Amino acid sequence: MIYCVWYPSGGFGHFVNAVLTLHGENFVRPKKQLVFSRNGNSHSLDLVTPKYLHGHWTKEMEFQIDKNYCVLIDNGINNESEQFKLVFPDSTVIKICYTDHSWPVVAYAMINKAMNSTLNEQLPLDHWNTTQSWTLREKYFLFLRDHDLRHAWRPNNHNAIHIEDLYDNYNKFLTTLDSFAKIEWCENLWSKWRTVNSKYIDPVTTAQSVLDHVTKKSFADLTHITDIWTQAVIYYYIWLHFGIEVPHNNFAGFFSNTKQIAELVA
C-alpha cells in the first residue's frame, strides 16, 4: 500500500512521514535515526521513496506489494494540485489541513522553515516609520487576518489530518493517524516533536487559554505574555471569536489581564 502524505509548508508532512515509516505497521523503514533540527524540522531522516516534488516524480522504483510505503507530496507553498494521483492512482491519500485557529502555527512555521526566514524579515515595518511594539503587533495581526493562505488546505474528499490533531495531545494524535494506518506507540517521538516545535504551537494554545478565561469571565493576569507574535495571535483569536479588532494604539502596552478583554468584547 502506498500512502501519499499531501501537505502544506511548515514541516508537517516530514513529521507524519517519520511517524509512518518509523512506527507504522509493515512500513519500509528508513536507514537513519531522526534528529530534529534547531528549527524543528524532520529532514535528517532519509526518505524510503523519493518525494513527488512540484509536479514531478523523477525516479522509477518497484514497490513491494506486501509492504507499506510513504510518499511525500510536495507541491510547494501554495499549490493544492491533485496531479500526483495520476502517478499513484491506487494510493491512500492523507491530506494535512488546517483551520483558522491553527493557521498561525502554519504561518510561523512556513516563514521559519520553508522560507528559512524570520518574522521580522518577512513582515518589516518599512514605511510605518516607527519601532513601537504596538505597530509590530498590528502588522502581525493584519498578516494573520488577511493572508490568502489562511483559507487554504481545507479538507475535501480525502483522509484529513488537521494540524490541531498533531499538536493538541498525544492520544488525539495517535488515534487520528491510527485511523488511516496502524501505528505503534510513539509518544517519545511525538513529545520531542512537540517540544522542538513549541515556538510555533504555544502561541495558539496560549491564545485559546486566554479566550477560555474571557468566555468564562474568569480573571487571569496577562503581564507575563511579552512575546509580540503571541500577543498578535491573541488579537487574532479575539477577532475570530468576537468579530472585534482590538484598537491597536488604545492598547499600546497590550492587555494586563483578561478583564480588559472581557470589557472590550462585551
C-alpha positions in Angstrom: 0.0 0.0 0.0 1.2 3.5 -0.9 0.3 6.3 1.4 0.6 9.8 -0.1 1.1 12.4 2.5 -0.1 15.7 0.9 0.8 18.7 3.0 1.2 22.5 3.3 4.6 24.1 4.1 6.0 24.0 7.6 7.5 20.6 8.2 4.2 18.8 9.0 4.5 16.3 6.1 8.0 15.2 7.0 6.9 14.6 10.6 3.9 12.5 9.6 6.3 10.6 7.2 8.7 10.0 10.1 5.9 8.5 12.3 4.6 6.3 9.5 8.0 5.0 8.4 9.5 4.6 11.8 6.4 3.4 13.7 3.8 2.3 11.1 2.9 -1.3 10.8 4.7 -3.1 7.9 6.2 0.2 6.5 9.5 0.1 4.8 11.9 1.6 7.4 14.4 4.4 6.9 18.1 3.7 7.4 18.8 6.7 9.7 17.6 7.9 13.0 15.5 11.0 13.3 17.3 14.0 14.8 15.2 17.2 14.9 16.9 20.4 13.6 17.0 23.6 15.6 14.0 25.0 13.7 12.0 21.8 14.4 12.1 20.1 11.0 12.5 16.3 10.4 14.6 16.5 7.3 17.5 14.5 8.8 15.5 11.3 8.3 16.1 9.6 4.9 13.0 9.1 2.8 12.3 5.5 1.8 10.8 6.8 -1.5 11.6 10.0 -3.4 9.4 13.0 -3.0 6.8 13.8 -5.6 8.2 17.3 -5.9 6.5 20.3 -7.6 4.5 18.1 -10.0 7.3 15.7 -10.9 8.1 12.1 -10.0 11.6 11.6 -11.2 12.6 8.1 -10.1 11.4 4.7 -11.3 11.1 2.2 -8.4 9.4 -1.1 -7.7 7.1 -1.1 -4.8 6.8 -4.5 -2.9 3.2 -5.5 -2.8 3.5 -6.8 0.7 5.0 -3.6 2.2 3.7 -0.1 3.0 5.3 3.0 1.7 5.0 6.7 2.4 5.4 9.2 -0.4 5.6 12.9 0.4 3.6 15.1 -2.0 5.4 18.4 -2.0 3.7 20.8 -4.5 5.1 24.0 -3.0 3.9 26.6 -0.6 0.6 27.4 -2.4 -0.3 24.6 -4.7 -3.1 22.1 -3.9 -2.9 20.4 -7.3 -4.1 16.7 -7.3 -2.0 15.8 -10.4 0.1 13.4 -8.2 -2.9 11.0 -8.2 -2.1 10.2 -11.9 1.1 8.7 -10.7 -0.3 7.0 -7.6 -3.9 6.2 -8.6 -4.5 3.5 -6.0 -2.8 5.2 -3.1 -4.3 6.2 0.2 -4.1 10.0 0.3 -3.6 11.7 3.7 -4.1 15.4 3.4 -2.8 17.6 6.2 -5.1 20.5 6.7 -5.6 23.5 9.0 -8.3 25.7 10.3 -8.5 29.4 11.0 -7.4 28.6 14.6 -4.3 26.6 13.6 -3.3 29.0 10.7 -0.9 30.9 13.0 1.0 27.7 13.6 1.4 27.1 9.8 2.1 30.8 9.1 5.1 31.0 11.5 6.4 27.5 10.6 6.1 28.4 6.9 8.2 31.5 7.3 10.8 29.9 9.6 11.1 26.5 8.0 10.0 26.6 4.4 11.3 30.2 3.7 14.3 29.9 6.0 13.5 33.4 7.2 12.2 35.3 10.3 9.0 37.2 11.1 10.9 40.5 11.1 12.5 39.8 7.7 9.1 38.9 6.1 7.0 41.4 8.0 9.1 44.5 8.4 7.6 47.8 9.5 9.1 49.6 6.4 7.2 52.8 5.8 5.4 52.6 9.1 8.3 54.8 10.4 8.1 53.6 13.9 9.6 50.9 16.2 6.9 50.8 18.8 5.8 47.3 19.8 2.1 48.0 19.2 2.8 48.7 15.5 4.6 45.4 15.0 1.7 43.7 16.9 -0.7 45.3 14.4 1.4 44.2 11.4 1.4 40.6 12.6 -2.3 40.7 13.3 -3.1 42.0 9.8 -0.9 39.4 8.3 -2.8 36.6 10.1 -6.2 38.1 9.3 -5.6 39.0 5.6 -3.2 36.5 4.1 -4.7 34.4 1.3 -3.2 31.2 2.7 -5.4 31.4 5.7 -8.2 29.9 3.6 -6.1 27.2 2.0 -5.6 23.5 2.8 -9.1 22.7 3.8 -10.5 19.1 3.8 -12.0 17.7 0.7 -12.8 14.0 -0.2 -9.5 12.7 1.2 -8.5 11.5 4.6 -7.7 14.7 6.5 -5.4 15.3 9.5 -5.7 18.7 10.9 -2.7 20.5 12.4 -4.6 20.6 15.7 -4.7 16.8 15.6 -0.9 16.8 15.6 -0.2 19.1 18.5 -3.2 19.0 20.7 -2.3 15.9 22.7 -0.6 12.6 22.1 -3.7 10.4 22.4 -5.6 12.5 19.9 -2.6 12.5 17.5 -2.2 8.7 17.7 -5.9 8.0 17.4 -6.2 10.2 14.3 -3.2 8.8 12.5 -4.0 5.2 13.5 -7.4 5.5 11.8 -5.5 5.7 8.4 -2.6 3.4 9.1 -1.8 1.2 12.1 0.8 2.9 14.3 2.7 1.5 17.2 3.2 3.6 20.4 5.4 6.5 19.6 4.9 9.0 22.4 8.6 9.8 22.8 8.9 10.8 19.2 5.7 12.9 19.4 6.9 14.6 22.7 10.3 15.5 21.1 8.5 17.0 18.0 6.1 18.9 20.2 8.9 20.4 22.3 11.1 21.4 19.4 8.1 23.0 17.6 6.7 24.7 20.7 7.5 28.2 19.4 5.0 27.7 16.6 2.4 25.9 18.7 2.4 27.6 22.1 1.1 31.0 20.8 -2.2 29.4 19.7 -2.6 27.3 22.9 -1.9 30.5 24.9 -4.4 32.4 22.9 -7.0 29.7 23.4 -6.4 29.7 27.1 -6.9 33.5 27.2 -10.1 33.2 25.3 -11.3 30.5 27.6 -10.8 32.8 30.6 -12.7 35.6 28.8 -15.7 33.5 27.9 -15.9 32.0 31.4 -15.5 35.5 32.8 -12.6 34.4 35.0 -9.7 36.7 35.8 -6.2 35.9 34.6 -3.1 38.1 34.7 -1.5 38.6 31.2 1.5 40.6 32.1 3.8 37.6 31.6 2.9 37.4 27.9 5.5 39.7 26.4 6.2 38.0 23.0 4.8 40.2 20.3 3.8 37.4 18.0 1.9 35.6 20.8 0.1 38.9 21.6 -0.8 39.3 17.9 -2.2 35.7 17.8 -4.3 36.6 20.9 -5.6 39.7 19.0 -6.4 37.4 16.0 -8.3 34.9 18.2 -10.3 37.8 19.7 -11.2 38.8 16.1 -12.1 35.2 15.2 -14.3 34.7 18.2 -15.9 38.1 18.7 -15.5 39.8 15.3 -13.8 42.7 17.0 -10.4 44.2 16.1 -8.5 45.4 19.1 -7.9 49.2 18.8 -4.1 48.8 18.5 -3.0 52.2 19.7 -5.5 52.2 22.6 -3.8 49.1 23.9 -0.3 50.0 23.0 1.1 48.1 26.0 -1.1 45.1 25.4 -3.7 43.8 27.9 -2.7 43.4 31.6 -5.5 40.9 32.4 -8.5 39.1 30.9 -10.9 41.6 32.4 -9.8 44.2 29.9 -10.6 41.9 27.0 -14.0 40.9 28.5 -14.9 44.6 28.8 -13.8 45.3 25.2 -15.9 42.5 23.7 -18.9 42.9 26.0 
